[in-house]
Amino acid sequence: MQLREYAAAGGVVLDDEGRVLLLERWIERWGELKHEVRLPKGHVEPGETDEQAALRETCEESGYCAVEIVADLGTSFTAFTTPREHVGRREHFYLMRLTDARPPTPNHQGAAEALFRDIWAANLDEAEALLTFDSERLFAARARDALAQGPAYRPPAHAPGVGAGA
C-alpha cells in the first residue's frame, strides 16, 4: 500500500462572543456517507508558510477571510489508513480572531469544500465535543489553554500522533 505524507494548516477561529467557527458536511468516503464537523484546515502549498496556508484555507472553506492569527497552537502528526493508502499528515493550527463578522461570501475552491456549511459552537468546550476527529479536538483544547494562559502560552514543541483523522 502506498504511503502519502503532507503538511496541513488551519485555524481555531473565535468571534468576539467566544463562539467557535466549525465546518459541517456530509461527504462520501469509500462508498459510505459520513457526517463530519471540522475545523478549517488544508494542504500547505509549495512556497507557502503554514501561517499563509491556515489563513487561506480558513477563507476558502468558510468564506470568513477577515481573520487574524493571535497564537500559534503548535503541531501534531496524524496518521490514518484508507482503502488505497497510508497517510501521514503534519498539522499546524493557529488560534484566530474574526475581525469582520459580516456573513461570508463563499470562496470554495473545489467540490469537497463546497459541501461545507459554517456552524458556530457556543464555546471551545462545545466545539471540542462536536468535532469529529481527535486531532482537531486536541487543537480546540490547546486553544482553551492559550486563552487561559494569555501571552505566556507556549505550544508543545511537537505532539505525538493522535490516531485516525481525515
C-alpha positions in Angstrom: 0.0 0.0 0.0 1.2 3.5 -0.9 2.4 6.0 1.8 1.5 9.7 1.3 2.7 12.4 3.6 1.9 16.1 3.6 1.6 19.2 5.7 -1.7 20.9 6.6 -2.5 24.1 8.4 -5.7 25.6 9.8 -7.4 27.7 12.4 -9.4 27.7 15.6 -11.5 30.8 14.8 -13.3 32.7 17.6 -15.6 35.6 17.2 -16.0 38.5 19.8 -18.5 36.4 21.8 -16.1 33.5 22.1 -18.1 31.3 19.7 -16.0 28.9 17.6 -16.3 28.6 13.8 -16.8 24.9 12.7 -17.5 23.4 9.3 -20.1 20.7 8.9 -20.6 18.5 5.9 -21.9 15.2 4.7 -19.3 13.5 2.4 -19.0 10.2 0.7 -15.8 8.4 1.8 -15.1 5.0 0.3 -18.7 4.2 -0.5 -20.2 5.4 2.8 -21.9 8.7 3.5 -20.1 10.3 6.5 -21.1 13.3 8.7 -18.2 15.5 9.7 -17.7 18.5 11.9 -14.3 20.0 11.3 -12.0 23.0 11.9 -10.9 24.9 8.7 -7.7 23.3 7.5 -6.0 22.2 4.3 -2.8 21.5 2.4 0.2 23.8 2.7 1.0 24.6 -0.9 4.6 24.8 -2.2 6.2 28.1 -1.3 3.6 28.9 1.3 4.2 29.2 5.0 2.0 27.4 7.5 0.5 30.8 8.6 -0.4 31.7 5.0 -1.9 28.3 4.4 -4.0 28.5 7.6 -5.4 31.9 6.6 -6.1 30.9 3.0 -7.8 27.6 4.0 -10.0 29.3 6.6 -11.1 31.8 3.9 -11.6 29.2 1.2 -13.5 26.7 3.4 -15.6 29.0 5.5 -15.8 32.3 3.5 -14.6 34.2 6.5 -11.5 35.9 5.2 -11.2 38.7 7.8 -9.3 36.8 10.4 -6.0 37.3 12.2 -3.7 34.9 14.0 -3.4 35.6 17.7 -1.5 32.5 18.9 0.4 29.5 17.5 -1.2 26.3 18.7 1.7 24.1 17.6 1.8 21.0 15.5 0.7 17.4 15.7 1.2 14.3 13.5 -1.9 12.4 12.4 -1.7 9.0 10.7 -4.6 7.0 9.1 -5.2 4.4 6.5 -7.7 4.5 3.7 -8.6 1.6 1.4 -6.0 2.9 -1.0 -3.1 4.3 1.1 -1.5 5.1 4.4 -1.5 8.8 5.1 0.8 10.8 7.4 -0.1 14.4 8.0 1.7 17.1 10.0 -1.0 19.5 11.2 -0.2 23.1 12.4 -3.0 25.1 13.9 -3.4 28.7 14.9 -5.8 30.5 17.2 -7.5 33.1 15.1 -9.8 36.0 15.8 -12.6 37.0 13.5 -12.1 40.7 12.6 -15.3 41.1 10.5 -18.4 39.2 11.5 -20.4 40.0 8.3 -21.8 36.9 6.7 -19.2 35.4 4.4 -19.0 35.3 0.7 -18.5 31.6 -0.4 -14.9 31.2 -1.6 -14.9 27.4 -2.1 -12.1 26.1 -4.3 -13.4 22.6 -5.0 -16.4 20.3 -4.8 -15.4 18.9 -1.3 -15.1 22.4 0.1 -18.5 23.4 -1.4 -20.1 20.8 0.8 -19.1 22.7 4.0 -21.7 24.6 6.0 -20.5 27.1 8.6 -21.8 26.4 12.1 -20.9 28.2 15.4 -20.2 26.3 18.6 -21.1 28.4 21.7 -17.6 28.0 23.1 -14.4 25.8 23.0 -15.9 23.1 25.2 -18.9 22.7 22.9 -16.6 22.8 19.8 -14.4 20.1 21.3 -17.5 17.9 21.9 -18.8 18.4 18.3 -15.6 17.9 16.4 -15.4 14.6 14.6 -11.6 13.9 14.7 -9.3 13.5 17.8 -6.6 15.5 16.1 -8.9 18.6 15.8 -10.2 18.2 19.4 -6.6 18.4 20.5 -6.2 21.8 18.9 -9.5 23.1 20.4 -8.1 22.1 23.8 -4.9 23.9 23.1 -6.9 27.0 22.1 -8.6 26.9 25.5 -5.1 26.6 27.2 -3.8 29.5 25.1 -6.7 31.8 26.1 -6.4 30.8 29.8 -2.6 31.5 29.8 -2.6 34.6 27.6 0.7 35.8 26.3 2.6 33.3 28.5 1.2 30.4 26.4 3.7 28.3 24.5 2.5 25.4 22.4 4.1 21.9 22.9 7.2 21.6 20.6 5.6 18.6 18.9 2.7 16.5 19.9 2.7 12.7 19.2 0.3 11.3 16.8 -3.3 11.2 17.9 -4.7 8.5 15.7 -7.2 8.5 13.0 -8.3 11.6 11.1 -9.2 12.5 7.6 
